[in-house]
Amino acid sequence: MLGAIAGDVIGSAWEAKGEKRVDFALFTKFSRFTDDTVMTVAVAHALLDERDYAEAMREYGLRYPFAGYGMHFSRWVCDPNMGPYGSYGNGAAMRVSPVGHAAHSIEGVLDEAARSAAPTHSHPEGIKGAQAIALAVFLARHAADKEEMRREIVSRFNYDLSRTVEDIRPRYLPDITAAGSVPESIISFLDADSYEAAVRNAVSLGGDTDTMACMAGAIAEAYFGGVPEPIVREVENRLPPEFQRVIERFAERYGINS
């Protein structure tokens, strides 16, 4: 899951900049973790300790209130009586990567991804986005090749993965919906030959850069066997110790080599 977190940190500095290039600085003085990281850690913590997803997400959200949450999610975090609000955004997809590592089967990953989305993202598109990213991580972790991954995701979710990053980039506009950002993030991975290239592709689309790099980075970590050590060091320097402890526990439990 460190691949998702590193993507978030790298993409954070380029949010709303509209950059359309791959030769940007991976880390700047503005690089930081955002809500994508906080909620990814919350989902991982819930899986590790068999906790309720909503409880874990609210706990972390209240502890890190200035991470950049959307308006509806902020209200949800502060109101324990508030149920799911029908979101079709990419928020469930951005936080779901731990599920892809923890699951033992395709049906298991799809069911668990839906459960992790359900506290907030009850719209079918929000759930579908979470399932697609979790499934991509699961397939990559279990040595599927890119064409197998492409076929499986297209057949299950009807996403258009026939495009390339070069096709998408010129006309792509920021889009926080799952339908408008999850397929493009998956393509950013499919068009890459390394972890770093996947994240650079996602940021270069000029959209929701932190979240799209988070999603592409999650899949790339699983597929390419980890995150490059120089990137790991930069990211760890920007994370609270409690996040690092959860990441370490999760990596040890599920055999992730980042």
C-alpha positions, 0 to 999 in steps of 0.5 A: 500500500506504500505505492498508493501513499507515495503516489498521493504524496508525489501528486499532491504538489501538482494538484490544480496546476494543470501540468501536462508533462511527465518531467516534473519534480517528484518531490517539492517543498509542497509535497505532503500526504493528503486525505488519500493517505489518511484513509488508506492507512485507516482501511489498512488498520481496519483490516489488520485489527478486524475493525469496522471500516466506518469507525476506523475512517472516522477515527483517523479523519478526526485525528487528521482533520486538515488533510483535504477531505471533500465537504460531504466526507468531512460532514460524515466524519464529524457525524457518527449518525450519518450514513452513506451519502451516495457518492460516485466520486473516487474517494472509495477507490483511492483508499482501497488498495490494502484490500487488494493485498489482503484478499485471497480470491477475486470474489473476495476482493470484490466483496471486501472492496464493496464493504470498504466503500459502503460507509460513504460511497453507496452509489454503484459507480463509487463502489465499482471504482473501488472494486476495479482498483482493488481487483487490479492490485489483486491481479498484479499481486498474483502475477497477472500480465497486463493484458489479462488485467485489462481483459478482466477489468473491462469485462467486469466493469466495462471501462474503456481501457483501449485508450493510451495516456497520449490519447487522453492527456490533451483533452483531459480535465480534472474529474473527481468522479470514479467513472472519470478518473479510475479508468484513466488511472488504470491506463496510467499504470498499463502504459508504464514500464516502472513504478515511477513511470506509472505515477508520472503518467497519472500526474501528467494527465493534469487531473485529480493528481494526488488521487490518480497517482495514488490509484496508479501507484497502488497497482504499480507497486503490486505489479513491479514488486515494490516502490524504489528506495529513494522514493520510499525515503522521501515519502517516509520523511513526510509521514507521521510515525503512526502511519509508518507503524501501520504500513510496517505491520501491513507489509509484514502481515501480507508479505509486501516488499516495498 
